[in-house]
Amino acid sequence: MSGRNEVQSWTTAVNQSLHMVWQKIKRQLILVMSFLLAALWYCRRLYAYLAQLLKWWSRYLQRKFKKNLSVLAEVDLLGYCAREWKGETKQAKQMKAAYEELFWKHHIKYIRQVRRDNYCALRAVLFQVFSQGIYFPSWMKERDILKLPEKLLYSQGCNWIQQYSFGPERYTGANVFGKLRKCMETLKTQWTEISGVKDHDERGNMCNILFSDENKEYKLYEAIKFIMLYQVVEAYEQMKNEQKRVPVLFSLLFARDTSSDPLSFMMNHLNSIGDTGGLEQVEMFLLGYLLEVNIRVYRLYKFNTEEFQVNYPEEYHRDWQEVSLLTEDDHHYHIPIIRI
């Protein structure tokens, strides 16, 4: 009997001890669980906040990128026409007919809008040269374009190039050579890098990034402008010395009273590009010639005439690659996209 009582007493003592231990552990477990639940709630709130912040930042960058992008993504051609020409005026009807002609006959299904400024033509052409992976023209492979500014000054005595204007920035004086070299370096570096990429989509992404960087973008245009001047000086010297036959476009250029020699060409035409004016037809001929590309332009305001579709230059080689432009006024240009 006494043995049974001892067992009961021992069992009761053990139960009481376990109960006391459980009560202590229970309170600690409740505190730990409460802490973990609070931490989990906080982490969820923090995650939701960071996700919202990341989403906002992504939208901000997209808006900023789109705002800075000087060549927009392609949109439906006829949809673009419908938004731009809603009226029933004579001009609106002509434009609608011209856009339909492009869509059905020339298989131009989309359009990429180009920023409307006085670099517009240069931008539309150079964007396509880069995005198509067109490499340097043959004459440029034989010369170091970085040395062209010094060559004009020292070899050909063109000290008047100190009056060269960088778009709205006029008459930089002796600093012109340093600025021109930076422009030429940017052109050579970007052209080499992008043309070396074989994948079309990757080149397109690189072009989108480049043509959303205004600083680099304008250096490209000023470099091309200066190369145009270099070509004009070369042709002028050849014509003066009767060294060899030059393309007809230079005869047209020097026939103008405002560009009878390289200096007047620079002062009256080249310096205004990017500032108060864009490229005229003669400069478009020159641009195609120096890049060795056929620039095909659809001039919508010339619809139903022989000048609706023109090539710059007219004397282009069959092995030259082609870029296309679309214009409603010969001032602002967009990029037509062909889909067959």
C-alpha positions as CSV (number, residue, x, y, z in Angstrom):
1,M,0.0,0.0,0.0
2,S,2.8,2.4,0.9
3,G,4.6,1.5,-2.4
4,R,1.5,2.6,-4.4
5,N,1.3,5.9,-2.5
6,E,4.9,6.6,-3.3
7,V,4.3,6.0,-7.0
8,Q,1.3,8.3,-7.0
9,S,3.2,11.0,-5.1
10,W,6.1,10.7,-7.6
11,T,3.7,10.9,-10.6
12,T,2.0,13.9,-9.1
13,A,5.3,15.6,-8.5
14,V,6.5,14.9,-12.1
15,N,3.2,16.2,-13.5
16,Q,3.4,19.4,-11.4
17,S,7.0,19.9,-12.5
18,L,6.1,19.4,-16.2
19,H,3.2,21.7,-15.8
20,M,5.4,24.5,-14.3
21,V,8.0,23.9,-17.1
22,W,5.3,24.1,-19.8
23,Q,3.8,27.3,-18.3
24,K,7.2,28.9,-18.5
25,I,7.9,27.5,-22.1
26,K,4.4,28.5,-23.2
27,R,4.9,32.1,-22.2
28,Q,8.3,32.1,-24.1
29,L,6.7,30.4,-27.1
30,I,3.9,32.9,-27.2
31,L,6.5,35.8,-27.1
32,V,8.6,34.1,-29.8
33,M,5.6,33.4,-32.0
34,S,4.3,37.0,-31.5
35,F,7.7,38.3,-32.5
36,L,7.8,36.1,-35.6
37,L,4.4,37.1,-36.7
38,A,5.2,40.7,-36.2
39,A,8.5,40.3,-38.1
40,L,6.6,38.4,-40.9
41,W,4.0,41.2,-41.1
42,Y,6.7,43.8,-41.2
43,C,8.6,41.9,-43.9
44,R,5.5,41.6,-46.0
45,R,4.8,45.3,-45.7
46,L,8.4,46.1,-46.5
47,Y,8.3,43.8,-49.6
48,A,5.1,45.4,-50.8
49,Y,6.6,48.9,-50.3
50,L,9.8,48.0,-52.1
51,A,7.9,46.3,-55.0
52,Q,5.8,49.5,-55.3
53,L,8.9,51.7,-55.2
54,L,10.6,49.5,-57.9
55,K,7.5,49.7,-60.1
56,W,7.3,53.4,-59.7
57,W,11.0,53.8,-60.5
58,S,10.7,51.5,-63.5
59,R,7.8,53.6,-64.9
60,Y,9.8,56.8,-64.2
61,L,12.8,55.5,-66.2
62,Q,10.5,54.3,-69.0
63,R,8.9,57.8,-69.2
64,K,12.3,59.5,-69.1
65,F,13.7,57.1,-71.7
66,K,10.8,57.6,-74.0
67,K,11.0,61.4,-73.5
68,N,14.7,61.4,-74.4
69,L,14.4,58.9,-77.2
70,S,14.8,60.8,-80.5
71,V,13.5,58.0,-82.7
72,L,10.3,56.5,-81.3
73,A,9.2,52.9,-81.6
74,E,7.3,51.9,-84.8
75,V,3.6,52.5,-85.0
76,D,1.0,51.5,-87.6
77,L,1.3,53.8,-90.7
78,L,-2.4,54.2,-91.5
79,G,-3.2,54.7,-87.8
80,Y,-0.6,57.4,-87.6
81,C,-2.1,59.1,-90.7
82,A,-5.6,59.0,-89.2
83,R,-4.3,60.8,-86.1
84,E,-2.3,63.4,-88.0
85,W,-4.8,64.2,-90.8
86,K,-8.4,64.2,-89.5
87,G,-9.8,66.9,-91.6
88,E,-11.3,66.9,-95.1
89,T,-9.2,69.7,-96.5
90,K,-7.5,69.3,-99.9
91,Q,-4.2,68.9,-98.2
92,A,-5.6,66.3,-95.8
93,K,-7.1,64.3,-98.6
94,Q,-3.8,64.4,-100.5
95,M,-1.9,63.2,-97.5
96,K,-4.3,60.3,-96.8
97,A,-4.1,59.2,-100.4
98,A,-0.3,59.3,-100.2
99,Y,-0.1,57.3,-97.0
100,E,-2.5,54.7,-98.6
101,E,-0.2,54.5,-101.6
102,L,2.7,53.8,-99.4
103,F,0.8,51.2,-97.4
104,W,-0.6,49.2,-100.4
105,K,1.9,49.8,-103.2
106,H,5.2,50.2,-101.4
107,H,4.5,47.8,-98.5
108,I,5.3,50.4,-95.9
109,K,3.2,49.2,-92.9
110,Y,4.8,51.1,-90.0
111,I,6.5,54.4,-89.3
112,R,9.1,55.4,-86.7
113,Q,8.7,59.1,-85.7
114,V,11.8,61.2,-85.5
115,R,12.3,64.2,-83.3
116,R,11.4,67.4,-85.1
117,D,14.4,69.6,-85.0
118,N,17.0,70.8,-87.4
119,Y,19.1,67.7,-87.1
120,C,16.1,65.6,-88.2
121,A,17.4,64.4,-91.5
122,L,20.8,63.6,-90.2
123,R,19.2,61.7,-87.3
124,A,16.8,59.6,-89.5
125,V,19.7,58.6,-91.9
126,L,22.3,57.9,-89.3
127,F,19.9,55.9,-87.1
128,Q,19.3,53.6,-90.0
129,V,22.9,53.3,-91.0
130,F,23.7,52.2,-87.4
131,S,20.7,50.0,-86.9
132,Q,21.3,48.2,-90.2
133,G,24.9,47.6,-89.3
134,I,26.2,49.4,-92.4
135,Y,30.0,49.8,-92.0
136,F,32.2,52.8,-92.8
137,P,32.2,53.9,-96.5
138,S,35.2,52.7,-98.5
139,W,36.9,56.1,-98.7
140,M,36.7,56.4,-94.9
141,K,38.6,53.1,-94.4
142,E,41.6,54.6,-96.1
143,R,41.8,57.7,-93.9
144,D,41.9,58.3,-90.2
145,I,38.8,60.6,-89.7
146,L,40.2,61.8,-86.4
147,K,42.9,63.7,-88.3
148,L,40.6,65.4,-90.7
149,P,40.3,68.7,-88.8
150,E,44.1,69.1,-88.6
151,K,44.4,68.0,-92.2
152,L,42.2,70.8,-93.4
153,L,44.0,73.4,-91.3
154,Y,47.7,72.4,-91.9
155,S,47.7,70.6,-95.2
156,Q,45.1,72.7,-97.1
157,G,45.4,76.0,-95.2
158,C,41.7,76.2,-94.2
159,N,42.2,78.4,-91.1
160,W,38.7,79.7,-91.6
161,I,37.3,76.5,-90.1
162,Q,37.7,78.3,-86.7
163,Q,34.4,79.9,-87.7
164,Y,32.7,76.5,-87.7
165,S,29.4,76.4,-85.7
166,F,28.2,73.5,-83.6
167,G,24.5,73.9,-84.2
168,P,23.3,76.7,-81.9
169,E,26.8,77.1,-80.5
170,R,28.5,79.7,-82.8
171,Y,32.1,80.6,-83.4
172,T,34.1,78.7,-80.9
173,G,37.4,80.0,-82.3
174,A,40.6,78.0,-81.4
175,N,38.5,75.5,-79.4
176,V,37.0,74.2,-82.6
177,F,39.7,71.6,-83.1
178,G,39.3,70.0,-79.7
179,K,35.5,69.9,-80.0
180,L,35.7,68.5,-83.5
181,R,38.1,65.8,-82.5
182,K,35.7,64.7,-79.7
183,C,32.9,64.6,-82.2
184,M,35.0,62.5,-84.6
185,E,36.0,60.2,-81.8
186,T,32.4,59.7,-80.7
187,L,31.4,58.9,-84.3
188,K,34.2,56.5,-84.9
189,T,33.8,54.7,-81.6
190,Q,30.0,54.3,-81.8
191,W,30.0,53.3,-85.5
192,T,32.7,50.7,-84.9
193,E,31.0,49.2,-81.9
194,I,27.5,49.1,-83.3
195,S,28.4,47.9,-86.8
196,G,30.4,45.1,-85.2
197,V,27.3,43.6,-83.6
198,K,25.7,40.9,-85.7
199,D,22.4,40.4,-83.9
200,H,19.8,42.8,-85.3
201,D,17.8,43.2,-82.1
202,E,20.9,43.9,-80.0
203,R,22.0,46.6,-82.5
204,G,18.5,48.1,-82.2
205,N,18.7,48.3,-78.5
206,M,22.2,49.9,-78.7
207,C,20.8,52.5,-81.1
208,N,17.8,53.2,-78.8
209,I,20.3,53.9,-76.0
210,L,22.6,56.0,-78.1
211,F,19.8,58.1,-79.7
212,S,18.4,58.9,-76.2
213,D,21.8,60.4,-75.1
214,E,21.6,64.0,-76.5
215,N,25.3,64.7,-75.8
216,K,26.6,61.8,-77.8
217,E,23.9,62.1,-80.4
218,Y,24.7,65.7,-81.3
219,K,28.4,64.9,-81.5
220,L,27.5,62.3,-84.2
221,Y,25.7,65.0,-86.2
222,E,28.4,67.5,-85.9
223,A,31.0,65.0,-87.0
224,I,29.0,64.2,-90.1
225,K,28.6,67.9,-90.8
226,F,32.3,68.3,-90.7
227,I,32.9,65.3,-92.9
228,M,30.5,67.0,-95.4
229,L,32.7,70.1,-95.3
230,Y,35.8,68.0,-95.8
231,Q,34.3,66.4,-98.9
232,V,33.4,69.8,-100.3
233,V,37.0,71.1,-99.8
234,E,38.4,68.0,-101.5
235,A,36.1,68.3,-104.4
236,Y,36.7,72.0,-104.7
237,E,40.5,71.4,-104.9
238,Q,40.1,68.7,-107.5
239,M,37.9,70.9,-109.7
240,K,40.2,73.8,-109.3
241,N,43.3,71.7,-110.3
242,E,41.4,69.6,-112.8
243,Q,42.8,66.5,-111.1
244,K,39.8,64.2,-111.9
245,R,36.1,64.3,-112.6
246,V,34.0,64.9,-109.6
247,P,30.3,63.9,-109.1
248,V,27.6,66.2,-110.5
249,L,26.3,67.0,-107.0
250,F,29.4,69.2,-106.4
251,S,28.8,71.2,-109.6
252,L,25.2,71.8,-108.3
253,L,26.6,72.8,-104.9
254,F,29.2,75.3,-106.2
255,A,26.7,76.7,-108.8
256,R,24.7,78.2,-105.9
257,D,25.6,81.9,-105.2
258,T,25.5,81.0,-101.5
259,S,28.0,78.2,-101.8
260,S,30.4,79.0,-104.6
261,D,33.4,77.9,-102.5
262,P,33.9,75.8,-99.3
263,L,33.9,78.9,-97.0
264,S,30.6,80.2,-98.3
265,F,29.2,76.7,-98.1
266,M,30.1,76.5,-94.4
267,M,29.0,80.0,-93.5
268,N,25.7,80.0,-95.4
269,H,24.6,76.4,-95.2
270,L,26.5,74.1,-93.0
271,N,26.6,76.3,-89.9
272,S,22.8,76.7,-89.8
273,I,22.2,72.9,-89.7
274,G,21.1,72.0,-86.2
275,D,20.4,75.7,-85.5
276,T,18.1,77.6,-87.8
277,G,17.8,75.1,-90.7
278,G,18.1,71.6,-91.8
279,L,19.5,69.8,-94.9
280,E,18.5,71.1,-98.3
281,Q,18.4,68.8,-101.3
282,V,22.0,69.4,-102.4
283,E,23.1,68.6,-98.8
284,M,21.0,65.4,-99.0
285,F,22.9,64.5,-102.2
286,L,26.2,65.1,-100.4
287,L,25.1,63.1,-97.3
288,G,24.3,60.0,-99.4
289,Y,27.5,60.4,-101.3
290,L,29.8,60.6,-98.3
291,L,28.1,57.7,-96.4
292,E,27.9,55.7,-99.7
293,V,24.2,54.9,-99.2
294,N,21.2,55.5,-101.4
295,I,18.8,57.7,-99.5
296,R,15.3,57.0,-100.8
297,V,12.8,59.7,-99.8
298,Y,9.1,59.5,-100.1
299,R,7.9,63.1,-100.4
300,L,4.2,63.0,-99.6
301,Y,3.4,66.6,-100.6
302,K,4.6,65.7,-104.1
303,F,2.1,62.8,-104.4
304,N,1.1,62.0,-108.0
305,T,4.2,63.7,-109.4
306,E,7.5,62.4,-110.6
307,E,9.1,63.8,-107.5
308,F,7.0,61.7,-105.1
309,Q,9.9,59.3,-104.8
310,V,13.5,60.5,-105.1
311,N,17.0,59.1,-104.5
312,Y,19.9,61.0,-102.9
313,P,22.3,61.0,-104.7
314,E,20.9,60.3,-108.1
315,E,24.3,58.8,-109.2
316,Y,24.5,56.0,-106.6
317,H,26.2,52.7,-107.0
318,R,24.2,49.5,-107.1
319,D,26.2,47.9,-104.3
320,W,25.4,50.7,-101.9
321,Q,22.9,49.9,-99.2
322,E,19.7,51.8,-98.9
323,V,18.0,53.8,-96.2
324,S,14.5,55.3,-96.5
325,L,12.9,58.5,-95.3
326,L,9.4,59.8,-95.4
327,T,8.6,63.5,-95.4
328,E,5.5,65.7,-95.6
329,D,7.4,69.0,-96.2
330,D,11.1,68.4,-97.0
331,H,11.9,69.7,-93.5
332,H,11.0,67.0,-91.1
333,Y,11.6,63.3,-91.8
334,H,10.4,60.0,-90.4
335,I,11.6,56.4,-90.9
336,P,9.2,54.2,-93.0
337,I,9.2,50.4,-92.1
338,I,8.6,48.0,-95.0
339,R,6.8,44.7,-94.3
340,I,6.1,42.3,-97.1
